[in-house]
Amino acid sequence: MLESDGAAFAAIARDPFGNAATIHGFGHHIDGTAYRFGRMLVPVLAWVLAGGQPGATTVTLPIVVACGFGLSVAAAAELVQRRGRPAVLGLVVLAVPYTFFWIRTPHLVSDPVVTGFVLTTYLLDVDGRRGGSRVGAALTILMREAAALAFLPLAWRDWKERRRGAVRDWSLVLAPYAAWCLWLRFRTGFFPFTDPASSRQGALTLPLLGILRAYRGGAPSGPLFTLLVAAATFVVALLVARDRSWFPVRGGALWLTALILCYGTGVWALWGEALRVMSTAQSLLLLALVAGGRVPAAPNDPAGARPRSRTGTG
């Protein structure tokens, strides 16, 4: 379970606010202290659940990751009910390649939790709790900074409605991550996004450049499979972009899918990693595809344009 980001998260969970000594003495090679500590919320949740006891995080970190899958399904089920669809359709968020990879080889990674928090943030927004949705966005960014793309539709809508007020509110969303980055700069000598570690440098690049570098001269079956999965993901994205209009699920899915083009060689070279980092975008795409069509008409509402209320009674 300590493959991928698992070793880093397990080490950080032992002392998330210390001097980073745990990440060096954990017994696993962990590349990039500032980069790894930059995604701190999942280890912190494990640390809190363990009552600050380092040894107990061995148990609580798997619990946090497993709960991420549950939160993803629960939030998706609530969203599709508000869309006027059967709650069971929320299970589609698990129908991505990484879920089956994870069942076969579980890893302590943040992606299931990120997906759950993104969908919960959308749910809060759909229910009119915009302050709560911005808190959800801030917490999600502390798990993975690239997840900020999922909230661009919300920020853009707020900008069109409130201009300066939206700038203020969404600056506050980014403030916790900015503060944590400043603390890491003081503690480790680097910001997470300037860490010279190869894992950070190989994470993102210019569009398509990572694919061209990774597949130059051919590729073994594993990486080739991930490329085919990425191609299928873009096919689904095209269908969603053309035929679906579910705000904000559609927009967030498309923005996260666009990021796939910028994955670096560190992602494409490892097929399990590529499946992992694509999983949130794929979950949102599938949710938009199966439940993002025209809203069923409610009684006395032949246009079928009225979404259901929070209670699902129309």
C-alpha positions as a Markdown table, in Angstrom:
| # | Residue | x | y | z |
|---|---|---|---|---|
| 1 | Met | 0.0 | 0.0 | 0.0 |
| 2 | Leu | 3.0 | 2.3 | 0.2 |
| 3 | Glu | 3.6 | 2.5 | -3.6 |
| 4 | Ser | 3.0 | 5.7 | -5.5 |
| 5 | Asp | 2.3 | 8.5 | -3.0 |
| 6 | Gly | 1.6 | 6.0 | -0.2 |
| 7 | Ala | 5.0 | 6.1 | 1.4 |
| 8 | Ala | 5.1 | 9.9 | 1.4 |
| 9 | Phe | 1.6 | 10.2 | 2.9 |
| 10 | Ala | 2.4 | 7.5 | 5.5 |
| 11 | Ala | 5.5 | 9.4 | 6.5 |
| 12 | Ile | 3.9 | 12.8 | 6.6 |
| 13 | Ala | 0.9 | 11.6 | 8.6 |
| 14 | Arg | 3.3 | 10.7 | 11.5 |
| 15 | Asp | 4.3 | 14.4 | 12.0 |
| 16 | Pro | 2.6 | 16.7 | 9.4 |
| 17 | Phe | 3.6 | 19.9 | 11.2 |
| 18 | Gly | 7.2 | 18.9 | 12.3 |
| 19 | Asn | 10.6 | 19.4 | 10.7 |
| 20 | Ala | 10.1 | 16.8 | 7.9 |
| 21 | Ala | 12.4 | 14.3 | 9.6 |
| 22 | Thr | 9.8 | 11.6 | 9.2 |
| 23 | Ile | 9.9 | 11.7 | 5.5 |
| 24 | His | 13.6 | 11.0 | 5.4 |
| 25 | Gly | 13.7 | 8.3 | 8.0 |
| 26 | Phe | 10.6 | 6.3 | 7.0 |
| 27 | Gly | 12.5 | 3.6 | 5.2 |
| 28 | His | 11.3 | 4.3 | 1.7 |
| 29 | His | 12.9 | 6.5 | -1.0 |
| 30 | Ile | 10.8 | 9.6 | -1.2 |
| 31 | Asp | 11.7 | 12.1 | -3.8 |
| 32 | Gly | 11.0 | 15.8 | -3.0 |
| 33 | Thr | 10.2 | 16.9 | 0.5 |
| 34 | Ala | 8.5 | 20.2 | -0.3 |
| 35 | Tyr | 6.6 | 18.7 | -3.2 |
| 36 | Arg | 5.3 | 15.8 | -1.1 |
| 37 | Phe | 4.4 | 18.0 | 1.9 |
| 38 | Gly | 2.6 | 20.3 | -0.5 |
| 39 | Arg | -0.4 | 17.9 | -0.7 |
| 40 | Met | -0.9 | 17.8 | 3.0 |
| 41 | Leu | -4.6 | 17.4 | 3.8 |
| 42 | Val | -5.0 | 13.6 | 3.5 |
| 43 | Pro | -2.0 | 12.9 | 5.9 |
| 44 | Val | -3.4 | 15.6 | 8.2 |
| 45 | Leu | -6.8 | 13.9 | 8.2 |
| 46 | Ala | -5.1 | 10.6 | 9.1 |
| 47 | Trp | -3.1 | 12.4 | 11.9 |
| 48 | Val | -6.3 | 14.0 | 13.3 |
| 49 | Leu | -8.2 | 10.7 | 13.2 |
| 50 | Ala | -5.3 | 9.1 | 15.0 |
| 51 | Gly | -5.4 | 11.7 | 17.8 |
| 52 | Gly | -1.9 | 12.8 | 16.9 |
| 53 | Gln | -0.4 | 9.4 | 17.7 |
| 54 | Pro | 2.1 | 8.6 | 15.0 |
| 55 | Gly | 1.8 | 4.8 | 15.3 |
| 56 | Ala | -2.0 | 4.9 | 14.9 |
| 57 | Thr | -1.7 | 6.6 | 11.5 |
| 58 | Thr | -0.9 | 3.2 | 10.0 |
| 59 | Val | -4.5 | 2.3 | 10.6 |
| 60 | Thr | -6.2 | 5.7 | 10.1 |
| 61 | Leu | -4.6 | 6.6 | 6.7 |
| 62 | Pro | -6.2 | 3.6 | 5.0 |
| 63 | Ile | -9.5 | 4.5 | 6.6 |
| 64 | Val | -9.2 | 8.1 | 5.1 |
| 65 | Val | -8.5 | 6.7 | 1.7 |
| 66 | Ala | -11.3 | 4.1 | 1.8 |
| 67 | Cys | -13.8 | 6.8 | 3.0 |
| 68 | Gly | -12.8 | 8.8 | -0.1 |
| 69 | Phe | -14.4 | 6.2 | -2.2 |
| 70 | Gly | -17.6 | 6.2 | 0.0 |
| 71 | Leu | -17.7 | 10.0 | -0.1 |
| 72 | Ser | -17.4 | 10.0 | -3.9 |
| 73 | Val | -20.4 | 7.7 | -4.3 |
| 74 | Ala | -22.5 | 9.4 | -1.7 |
| 75 | Ala | -22.0 | 12.9 | -3.1 |
| 76 | Ala | -22.5 | 11.7 | -6.7 |
| 77 | Ala | -25.8 | 10.0 | -5.6 |
| 78 | Glu | -27.0 | 13.2 | -4.0 |
| 79 | Leu | -26.1 | 15.2 | -7.1 |
| 80 | Val | -27.9 | 12.9 | -9.5 |
| 81 | Gln | -31.0 | 12.9 | -7.3 |
| 82 | Arg | -31.1 | 16.7 | -7.5 |
| 83 | Arg | -30.8 | 16.3 | -11.2 |
| 84 | Gly | -34.0 | 14.2 | -11.1 |
| 85 | Arg | -32.2 | 10.9 | -11.8 |
| 86 | Pro | -32.0 | 7.6 | -9.8 |
| 87 | Ala | -29.5 | 7.8 | -7.0 |
| 88 | Val | -27.9 | 4.5 | -8.1 |
| 89 | Leu | -26.4 | 6.3 | -11.0 |
| 90 | Gly | -23.9 | 7.8 | -8.6 |
| 91 | Leu | -22.1 | 4.5 | -8.6 |
| 92 | Val | -20.7 | 5.4 | -12.1 |
| 93 | Val | -18.0 | 7.4 | -10.4 |
| 94 | Leu | -16.3 | 4.1 | -9.5 |
| 95 | Ala | -16.5 | 2.8 | -13.1 |
| 96 | Val | -13.0 | 4.1 | -14.0 |
| 97 | Pro | -9.9 | 2.0 | -14.8 |
| 98 | Tyr | -8.1 | 3.1 | -11.6 |
| 99 | Thr | -10.8 | 1.7 | -9.3 |
| 100 | Phe | -10.2 | -1.8 | -10.7 |
| 101 | Phe | -6.4 | -1.3 | -10.5 |
| 102 | Trp | -6.8 | -0.1 | -6.9 |
| 103 | Ile | -8.9 | -3.1 | -5.9 |
| 104 | Arg | -6.2 | -5.4 | -7.2 |
| 105 | Thr | -3.3 | -3.4 | -5.6 |
| 106 | Pro | -4.6 | -0.9 | -3.0 |
| 107 | His | -2.4 | 2.2 | -2.6 |
| 108 | Leu | -2.6 | 5.0 | 0.0 |
| 109 | Val | -3.2 | 7.8 | -2.5 |
| 110 | Ser | -5.3 | 10.9 | -2.3 |
| 111 | Asp | -7.3 | 10.6 | -5.6 |
| 112 | Pro | -10.4 | 8.9 | -4.2 |
| 113 | Val | -10.6 | 11.6 | -1.5 |
| 114 | Val | -10.0 | 14.4 | -4.0 |
| 115 | Thr | -12.9 | 13.1 | -6.1 |
| 116 | Gly | -15.1 | 12.9 | -3.1 |
| 117 | Phe | -14.3 | 16.5 | -2.0 |
| 118 | Val | -14.8 | 17.8 | -5.6 |
| 119 | Leu | -18.3 | 16.3 | -5.8 |
| 120 | Thr | -19.2 | 17.4 | -2.3 |
| 121 | Thr | -18.1 | 21.0 | -3.2 |
| 122 | Tyr | -20.4 | 20.8 | -6.2 |
| 123 | Leu | -23.2 | 19.4 | -4.0 |
| 124 | Leu | -22.9 | 22.4 | -1.6 |
| 125 | Asp | -23.0 | 24.8 | -4.5 |
| 126 | Val | -26.1 | 23.1 | -6.1 |
| 127 | Asp | -27.8 | 23.4 | -2.7 |
| 128 | Gly | -27.1 | 27.2 | -2.7 |
| 129 | Arg | -24.4 | 26.9 | 0.0 |
| 130 | Arg | -21.8 | 28.9 | -1.8 |
| 131 | Gly | -19.7 | 29.8 | 1.3 |
| 132 | Gly | -19.5 | 26.1 | 2.1 |
| 133 | Ser | -18.6 | 25.2 | -1.5 |
| 134 | Arg | -15.7 | 27.6 | -1.3 |
| 135 | Val | -14.5 | 26.0 | 1.9 |
| 136 | Gly | -14.7 | 22.7 | 0.1 |
| 137 | Ala | -12.7 | 24.0 | -2.8 |
| 138 | Ala | -10.0 | 25.4 | -0.4 |
| 139 | Leu | -9.7 | 22.0 | 1.3 |
| 140 | Thr | -9.5 | 20.1 | -2.0 |
| 141 | Ile | -6.7 | 22.3 | -3.3 |
| 142 | Leu | -4.8 | 21.4 | -0.1 |
| 143 | Met | -5.0 | 17.8 | -1.2 |
| 144 | Arg | -4.0 | 18.4 | -4.8 |
| 145 | Glu | -3.3 | 21.9 | -6.3 |
| 146 | Ala | -4.3 | 20.8 | -9.8 |
| 147 | Ala | -7.8 | 20.1 | -8.5 |
| 148 | Ala | -8.3 | 23.9 | -8.6 |
| 149 | Leu | -9.3 | 23.4 | -12.3 |
| 150 | Ala | -12.4 | 21.6 | -11.2 |
| 151 | Phe | -13.6 | 24.9 | -9.6 |
| 152 | Leu | -13.1 | 27.2 | -12.5 |
| 153 | Pro | -16.7 | 27.0 | -13.6 |
| 154 | Leu | -17.8 | 28.1 | -10.1 |
| 155 | Ala | -15.3 | 30.9 | -10.0 |
| 156 | Trp | -16.2 | 32.1 | -13.5 |
| 157 | Arg | -19.9 | 32.2 | -12.7 |
| 158 | Asp | -19.2 | 34.2 | -9.5 |
| 159 | Trp | -17.0 | 36.6 | -11.5 |
| 160 | Lys | -19.8 | 37.2 | -14.0 |
| 161 | Glu | -22.3 | 37.9 | -11.1 |
| 162 | Arg | -20.2 | 39.8 | -8.6 |
| 163 | Arg | -16.9 | 40.8 | -10.1 |
| 164 | Arg | -14.8 | 42.3 | -7.2 |
| 165 | Gly | -16.7 | 40.2 | -4.7 |
| 166 | Ala | -15.8 | 37.1 | -6.5 |
| 167 | Val | -12.2 | 38.0 | -6.7 |
| 168 | Arg | -12.1 | 38.5 | -3.0 |
| 169 | Asp | -13.9 | 35.3 | -2.2 |
| 170 | Trp | -11.8 | 33.1 | -4.5 |
| 171 | Ser | -8.6 | 34.7 | -3.3 |
| 172 | Leu | -9.6 | 33.5 | 0.2 |
| 173 | Val | -10.1 | 30.0 | -1.3 |
| 174 | Leu | -6.4 | 30.0 | -2.4 |
| 175 | Ala | -5.2 | 31.6 | 0.8 |
| 176 | Pro | -4.8 | 28.4 | 2.9 |
| 177 | Tyr | -2.7 | 26.8 | 0.1 |
| 178 | Ala | -0.6 | 29.9 | -0.3 |
| 179 | Ala | 0.0 | 30.1 | 3.4 |
| 180 | Trp | 1.0 | 26.4 | 3.6 |
| 181 | Cys | 3.4 | 26.9 | 0.6 |
| 182 | Leu | 5.1 | 29.9 | 2.5 |
| 183 | Trp | 5.5 | 27.7 | 5.6 |
| 184 | Leu | 7.1 | 25.0 | 3.5 |
| 185 | Arg | 9.5 | 27.5 | 1.9 |
| 186 | Phe | 10.6 | 28.5 | 5.4 |
| 187 | Arg | 10.8 | 24.9 | 6.6 |
| 188 | Thr | 12.4 | 23.1 | 3.6 |
| 189 | Gly | 13.9 | 25.9 | 1.5 |
| 190 | Phe | 11.5 | 25.3 | -1.4 |
| 191 | Phe | 8.0 | 25.9 | -2.5 |
| 192 | Pro | 6.2 | 22.7 | -3.6 |
| 193 | Phe | 6.1 | 24.0 | -7.2 |
| 194 | Thr | 9.9 | 24.8 | -7.2 |
| 195 | Asp | 11.1 | 21.6 | -5.6 |
| 196 | Pro | 14.0 | 20.3 | -7.8 |
| 197 | Ala | 12.8 | 16.7 | -7.3 |
| 198 | Ser | 12.5 | 14.7 | -10.4 |
| 199 | Ser | 9.0 | 13.6 | -9.4 |
| 200 | Arg | 7.9 | 17.2 | -9.5 |
| 201 | Gln | 9.7 | 18.1 | -12.7 |
| 202 | Gly | 8.2 | 15.0 | -14.5 |
| 203 | Ala | 4.6 | 15.7 | -13.3 |
| 204 | Leu | 3.6 | 18.4 | -15.8 |
| 205 | Thr | 4.9 | 19.8 | -19.0 |
| 206 | Leu | 3.7 | 21.7 | -22.1 |
| 207 | Pro | 0.7 | 20.2 | -23.9 |
| 208 | Leu | 1.5 | 16.8 | -25.6 |
| 209 | Leu | 5.2 | 17.1 | -24.9 |
| 210 | Gly | 5.1 | 14.5 | -22.1 |
| 211 | Ile | 3.3 | 12.0 | -24.4 |
| 212 | Leu | 5.8 | 12.6 | -27.3 |
| 213 | Arg | 8.8 | 12.1 | -24.9 |
| 214 | Ala | 7.3 | 9.1 | -23.2 |
| 215 | Tyr | 6.3 | 7.2 | -26.4 |
| 216 | Arg | 9.2 | 8.2 | -28.6 |
| 217 | Gly | 10.5 | 5.0 | -30.2 |
| 218 | Gly | 7.4 | 2.9 | -29.1 |
| 219 | Ala | 6.2 | 1.8 | -25.8 |
| 220 | Pro | 5.6 | -1.5 | -23.8 |
| 221 | Ser | 2.0 | -2.7 | -23.4 |
| 222 | Gly | 1.4 | -1.0 | -20.0 |
| 223 | Pro | 2.1 | 2.6 | -21.1 |
| 224 | Leu | 0.4 | 1.9 | -24.4 |
| 225 | Phe | -2.7 | 0.8 | -22.5 |
| 226 | Thr | -2.7 | 4.1 | -20.6 |
| 227 | Leu | -2.5 | 6.1 | -23.9 |
| 228 | Leu | -5.5 | 4.2 | -25.2 |
| 229 | Val | -7.4 | 4.9 | -21.9 |
| 230 | Ala | -6.5 | 8.6 | -22.4 |
| 231 | Ala | -7.8 | 8.6 | -25.9 |
| 232 | Ala | -11.1 | 7.0 | -24.7 |
| 233 | Thr | -11.3 | 9.6 | -22.0 |
| 234 | Phe | -11.1 | 12.4 | -24.7 |
| 235 | Val | -13.8 | 10.6 | -26.7 |
| 236 | Val | -16.1 | 10.7 | -23.7 |
| 237 | Ala | -15.2 | 14.4 | -23.1 |
| 238 | Leu | -16.2 | 15.2 | -26.6 |
| 239 | Leu | -19.6 | 13.6 | -26.1 |
| 240 | Val | -20.1 | 15.4 | -22.8 |
| 241 | Ala | -19.0 | 18.8 | -24.3 |
| 242 | Arg | -21.4 | 18.3 | -27.2 |
| 243 | Asp | -24.5 | 16.9 | -25.5 |
| 244 | Arg | -24.4 | 17.7 | -21.8 |
| 245 | Ser | -25.0 | 20.9 | -20.0 |
| 246 | Trp | -24.9 | 20.0 | -16.3 |
| 247 | Phe | -23.3 | 22.8 | -14.2 |
| 248 | Pro | -20.8 | 22.6 | -12.7 |
| 249 | Val | -20.0 | 18.9 | -13.3 |
| 250 | Arg | -19.6 | 19.2 | -17.1 |
| 251 | Gly | -17.2 | 22.2 | -16.9 |
| 252 | Gly | -15.1 | 20.7 | -14.1 |
| 253 | Ala | -14.8 | 17.4 | -16.0 |
| 254 | Leu | -13.7 | 19.1 | -19.2 |
| 255 | Trp | -11.1 | 21.3 | -17.4 |
| 256 | Leu | -9.6 | 18.3 | -15.6 |
| 257 | Thr | -9.6 | 16.3 | -18.9 |
| 258 | Ala | -7.7 | 19.1 | -20.6 |
| 259 | Leu | -5.0 | 18.8 | -18.0 |
| 260 | Ile | -4.3 | 15.2 | -19.3 |
| 261 | Leu | -2.6 | 16.8 | -22.3 |
| 262 | Cys | 0.0 | 18.4 | -19.9 |
| 263 | Tyr | 1.0 | 15.3 | -18.0 |
| 264 | Gly | 4.7 | 14.8 | -18.0 |
| 265 | Thr | 6.9 | 11.8 | -18.6 |
| 266 | Gly | 6.8 | 10.9 | -14.9 |
| 267 | Val | 3.1 | 10.1 | -15.3 |
| 268 | Trp | 3.1 | 8.5 | -18.8 |
| 269 | Ala | 6.1 | 6.2 | -18.0 |
| 270 | Leu | 4.1 | 4.5 | -15.2 |
| 271 | Trp | 0.8 | 3.1 | -16.3 |
| 272 | Gly | -0.6 | 2.8 | -12.9 |
| 273 | Glu | 0.2 | 6.4 | -12.1 |
| 274 | Ala | -1.4 | 7.6 | -15.3 |
| 275 | Leu | -4.6 | 5.7 | -14.5 |
| 276 | Arg | -4.5 | 7.2 | -11.0 |
| 277 | Val | -4.2 | 10.9 | -12.0 |
| 278 | Met | -6.8 | 10.6 | -14.7 |
| 279 | Ser | -9.4 | 9.1 | -12.4 |
| 280 | Thr | -11.0 | 12.2 | -11.0 |
| 281 | Ala | -11.6 | 13.6 | -14.5 |
| 282 | Gln | -13.0 | 10.3 | -15.7 |
| 283 | Ser | -15.4 | 10.0 | -12.7 |
| 284 | Leu | -16.8 | 13.5 | -13.5 |
| 285 | Leu | -17.0 | 12.7 | -17.2 |
| 286 | Leu | -19.0 | 9.5 | -16.6 |
| 287 | Leu | -21.3 | 11.2 | -14.1 |
| 288 | Ala | -22.0 | 14.0 | -16.6 |
| 289 | Leu | -22.5 | 11.5 | -19.4 |
| 290 | Val | -25.1 | 9.3 | -17.6 |
| 291 | Ala | -26.9 | 12.0 | -15.6 |
| 292 | Gly | -26.2 | 15.2 | -17.4 |
| 293 | Gly | -28.8 | 15.1 | -20.1 |
| 294 | Arg | -32.0 | 17.0 | -20.2 |
| 295 | Val | -33.7 | 17.2 | -16.8 |
| 296 | Pro | -36.9 | 15.0 | -16.8 |
| 297 | Ala | -40.0 | 17.1 | -16.7 |
| 298 | Ala | -41.6 | 17.6 | -13.3 |
| 299 | Pro | -45.4 | 17.7 | -12.9 |
| 300 | Asn | -46.9 | 20.9 | -14.2 |
| 301 | Asp | -43.4 | 21.7 | -15.7 |
| 302 | Pro | -43.6 | 20.5 | -19.3 |
| 303 | Ala | -40.3 | 22.2 | -20.2 |
| 304 | Gly | -38.5 | 19.9 | -17.8 |
| 305 | Ala | -36.0 | 22.7 | -17.0 |
| 306 | Arg | -36.6 | 22.9 | -13.3 |
| 307 | Pro | -34.0 | 21.0 | -11.2 |
| 308 | Arg | -35.2 | 19.2 | -8.0 |
| 309 | Ser | -34.8 | 20.8 | -4.7 |
| 310 | Arg | -32.5 | 19.6 | -1.9 |
| 311 | Thr | -35.2 | 17.2 | -0.7 |
| 312 | Gly | -35.6 | 15.7 | -4.1 |
| 313 | Thr | -39.4 | 16.5 | -4.1 |
| 314 | Gly | -39.3 | 18.9 | -7.0 |
